[in-house]
Amino acid sequence: MQPYQRAFVDFLLEAEALRVGEFTLKSGRVSPIFLNTGLLDTGARLAHLGRAYAATLLERVGAGAFDTVFGPAYKGIPLGVATAIALAAEGVDKACLSDRKEAKAHGAEAAAGQAAKRLLGRPPAVGTRFVMVDDVLTDGATKMEAVAFLRELDPACTFAALLIVLDRQETKPDGSSAVEAFTQATGVPVLPIVTLTEVVDYLAERGVVDAAALARCRDYWGQYGTPAAKTWATS
């Protein structure tokens, strides 16, 4: 893990957004690790999250590989703003753009076509290279809608990546991964700030996860994990 990733996990722990224990998920599974991004709701916490996204972008995508940070409505809007501000603080000034759930009925956007009515920000240039930012990826529906919206707005646009906080590296009951399904459906790669297995290894290193909790994590991801997580679980 890079220093910014370690600092980010420390931040999640301090914010109590990342917890170790037993947590019943919507799926009914009982997970030993839980992340609640809803607790990242103060100015300082959003700023820290923006810095982590910016660091991930600069290291893994590169400042020259994208033009605009796009945050899909609604949670992605403040995340996109926080990321753009953090990038600017690093000397990388990029545009920030979002969409609306409801089409605007007045102003310049309303007269510029159906897609533009849903635009929150300056219309992008033809061929804009987007990076999309959101908190988590579950079924991917919101993000897929955003990709379709931008491609309707500009068929020549491209996507460097979708950034999320954490890849749980977990499969759904049908055996598919939300991350893999999203990339297959859209062609957009997904970049998490950290992966679940990276988090658990770091927590074990710090002593936050003891031997018993580590065993529960290996059992859980050995059963429900992606191929990479299953390999980690048996290593």
Sequence and secondary structure as in RCSB ss.txt:
>XXXX:A:sequence
MQPYQRAFVDFLLEAEALRVGEFTLKSGRVSPIFLNTGLLDTGARLAHLGRAYAATLLERVGAGAFDTVFGPAYK
GIPLGVATAIALAAEGVDKACLSDRKEAKAHGAEAAAGQAAKRLLGRPPAVGTRFVMVDDVLTDGATKMEAVAFL
RELDPACTFAALLIVLDRQETKPDGSSAVEAFTQATGVPVLPIVTLTEVVDYLAERGVVDAAALARCRDYWGQYG
TPAAKTWATS
>XXXX:A:secstr
  HHHHHHHHHHHHTT EEEEEEE TTS EEEEEE GGG  SHHHHHHHHHHHHHHHHHHT GGG SEEEE TTT
HHHHHHHHHHHHHHTT   EEEEE SS   SHHHHTS TTGGGEESS   TT EEEEE S  SS HHHHHHHHHH
HHH TT EEEEEEEEEE  BB TTS BHHHHHHHHH   EEEEEEHHHHHHHHHHHTSS HHHHHHHHHHHHHHB
 HHHHHHHT 
